[in-house]
């Protein structure tokens, strides 16, 4: 059975980047930030490439964001995704409700042209907001079954078997197609794009869809940094002169 798979991704700050807020605490200052695909979604991209490789078919990557988010679409294409679609917005952050509505509209448009997607894959949650909502909201709007926290996907016939890790093993769920899944990091090991993939991605045409911005459900008051743990390093000395200080510290922590 040839598959038609859609993967939704999000442009997020690169892991480990130092986050700086604007003076009004309403936005992240992005002047010196690098961006990437959210890690769960990178695994969703890899899963789509593997599934279409096993069963045949095509895959599409979709994101909502500003023009610069084309970079993340091209990353997915360089990994083996066939098509890229940007739901183009300004540089403002959309909440989960508005994002899900815009993605639903875009998916409906694409399916009217190309036929229904057998699988729509999301990351379990984005690396920045971590709201766990968009995939579930889109599935509900499309009236399709959805399972989150997925660590294994197997397509058989006209259905799909998904596994979610629990303390003593896996929950196993069987769904009819079409279906939606929110996958977790660790479902696979994403590939590093080869040079050929990068060249294909560079030349790929990215389709743009202009969404209707709908009212969201959240209002932002301000952003704030969580309290950071601070560590202090003290040089006790060098050579034999440091021995008394080391012995004193061992006594303080109960090792002597």
SULURFEN-V559982 format. One record per residue. N is the residue number from 1. PHI is phi in whole degrees, -180 to 180 (none if undefined). OMEGA is omega in whole degrees, 0 to 359 (* if undefined). D_CENTER is the distance of its C-alpha to the mean C-alpha in Angstrom with 1 decimal. Layout:
BEGIN
N,PHI,OMEGA,D_CENTER  N,PHI,OMEGA,D_CENTER
END
This chain:
BEGIN
1,none,177,27.0  2,-71,186,25.0  3,-107,172,21.5  4,-118,189,19.8  5,-119,174,16.0  6,-116,175,13.4  7,-121,175,9.7  8,-100,182,7.8  9,-126,179,5.2  10,-134,176,5.4  11,-82,183,7.8  12,-131,175,8.0  13,-58,181,11.1  14,-61,179,11.5  15,-56,179,11.9  16,86,180,15.6  17,-70,176,16.3  18,-80,183,19.1  19,-91,178,18.3  20,-117,180,21.3  21,-93,173,22.0  22,-69,185,24.3  23,-62,181,27.8  24,-86,178,27.5  25,60,180,24.4  26,-103,186,22.7  27,-145,171,20.0  28,-89,176,18.4  29,-76,188,20.7  30,-99,186,18.6  31,-57,186,21.7  32,-117,181,21.1  33,-99,167,17.3  34,-95,182,15.3  35,-126,182,11.8  36,-152,172,9.1  37,-82,178,5.7  38,-55,189,3.2  39,-56,177,5.1  40,-60,182,4.5  41,-73,174,3.2  42,-62,176,6.0  43,-69,176,8.0  44,-64,176,7.8  45,-61,180,9.2  46,-61,180,11.7  47,-64,178,12.7  48,-63,180,13.5  49,-64,180,15.5  50,-66,182,17.3  51,-66,178,18.2  52,-71,174,19.6  53,-67,181,21.3  54,-78,189,23.0  55,-110,187,23.9  56,82,179,24.1  57,112,184,22.7  58,-136,180,20.1  59,-133,180,16.4  60,-131,174,14.9  61,-110,186,11.6  62,-132,173,11.4  63,-144,173,10.1  64,-107,181,12.1  65,170,180,13.3  66,-73,183,16.2  67,-54,184,17.9  68,-66,178,16.4  69,-70,172,12.9  70,-56,180,14.8  71,-58,181,14.1  72,-72,175,10.5  73,-64,180,11.9  74,-68,174,14.7  75,-61,179,12.7  76,-64,178,11.4  77,-65,179,15.1  78,-66,178,16.4  79,-85,177,14.8  80,128,175,16.7  81,-69,186,15.2  82,-87,187,18.3  83,-133,177,17.6  84,-127,180,15.5  85,-133,177,15.7  86,-107,171,15.2  87,-88,197,15.9  88,-79,178,17.7  89,-127,170,18.2  90,-77,185,19.9  91,-89,180,18.3  92,-81,177,18.3  93,-80,176,15.5  94,-98,179,15.4  95,-77,187,15.2  96,-63,182,13.6  97,-68,180,16.9  98,-66,179,17.4  99,-63,181,13.9  100,-62,179,14.3  101,-65,180,17.8  102,-67,179,17.1  103,-67,177,14.6  104,-61,178,17.2  105,-62,181,19.9  106,-65,180,18.2  107,-64,178,17.6  108,-61,177,21.3  109,-63,182,22.5  110,-65,181,20.9  111,-69,176,22.2  112,-65,181,25.6  113,-91,190,25.8  114,-116,186,24.4  115,92,185,24.7  116,-67,172,22.4  117,-78,178,19.1  118,-67,179,19.8  119,-132,170,16.3  120,-118,184,13.3  121,-109,173,10.1  122,-122,165,7.0  123,-75,182,4.6  124,-59,172,7.4  125,-159,179,6.5  126,-78,183,4.9  127,-75,181,6.5  128,-99,184,9.2  129,-80,178,10.6  130,60,185,9.6  131,-88,178,11.5  132,60,190,10.7  133,-113,195,12.4  134,-61,181,11.0  135,-60,180,10.9  136,-66,180,14.2  137,-65,179,15.8  138,-65,179,15.2  139,-60,179,16.6  140,-63,181,19.5  141,-65,180,20.3  142,-88,180,20.5  143,60,179,22.5  144,-126,178,20.6  145,-66,182,20.1  146,-142,174,16.7  147,-132,180,15.9  148,-109,178,13.1  149,69,189,12.7  150,-79,178,13.4  151,-119,177,14.5  152,-163,178,16.6  153,-133,176,17.2  154,-135,179,20.7  155,-92,179,22.0  156,-136,179,25.8  157,62,180,28.0  158,-102,180,26.8  159,-135,181,24.6  160,-142,176,21.7  161,-107,181,21.7  162,-125,179,18.7  163,-123,176,19.0  164,-124,184,17.6  165,-71,172,18.8  166,-129,188,21.5  167,-56,185,24.0  168,-112,178,26.5  169,149,182,24.6  170,-135,162,22.5  171,-87,182,22.6  172,-114,182,23.1  173,-126,178,22.5  174,-113,183,23.8  175,-125,171,22.8  176,-77,174,24.4  177,-94,4,22.6  178,-78,183,21.1  179,-147,180,18.4  180,-126,178,14.8  181,-137,172,12.6  182,-108,189,9.6  183,-97,181,9.1  184,-106,173,9.1  185,-56,182,9.0  186,105,175,12.6  187,-64,179,13.0  188,-162,175,13.9  189,-112,183,14.2  190,-58,181,12.4  191,-76,173,15.3  192,-89,184,16.4  193,-58,176,17.2  194,-79,182,21.0  195,-60,179,23.3  196,-61,179,24.0  197,-63,179,20.3  198,-66,179,20.1  199,-67,177,23.3  200,-62,182,22.2  201,-65,181,19.1  202,-64,183,21.3  203,-93,186,23.7  204,-65,175,21.4  205,-87,179,22.0  206,-98,178,19.1  207,-78,178,20.1  208,-110,173,20.0  209,-122,179,20.2  210,-94,185,21.5  211,-87,169,20.5  212,-90,181,22.9  213,-78,180,21.7  214,-99,181,22.5  215,-66,176,23.4  216,-85,182,20.6  217,-112,184,21.6  218,-122,173,21.0  219,-123,183,22.9  220,-89,174,22.1  221,-92,176,25.0  222,-169,171,23.8  223,-100,175,21.2  224,-148,175,22.4  225,-79,172,21.7  226,-67,179,21.9  227,-62,183,25.0  228,-98,173,24.7  229,-72,180,26.7  230,-108,178,29.3  231,-118,181,31.0  232,-129,179,34.4  233,-109,179,35.9  234,-121,177,39.7  235,-82,184,41.8  236,-85,181,44.6  237,132,179,46.7  238,-128,177,47.3  239,65,185,49.4  240,-65,182,52.0  241,-66,179,52.0  242,-85,186,48.6  243,-58,180,49.9  244,-60,180,51.4  245,-67,178,48.2  246,-63,179,46.1  247,-62,180,48.7  248,-64,179,48.6  249,-66,177,44.8  250,-60,177,45.2  251,-65,182,47.8  252,-64,182,45.6  253,-94,174,42.8  254,84,179,45.3  255,-88,177,45.2  256,-124,*,48.9
END
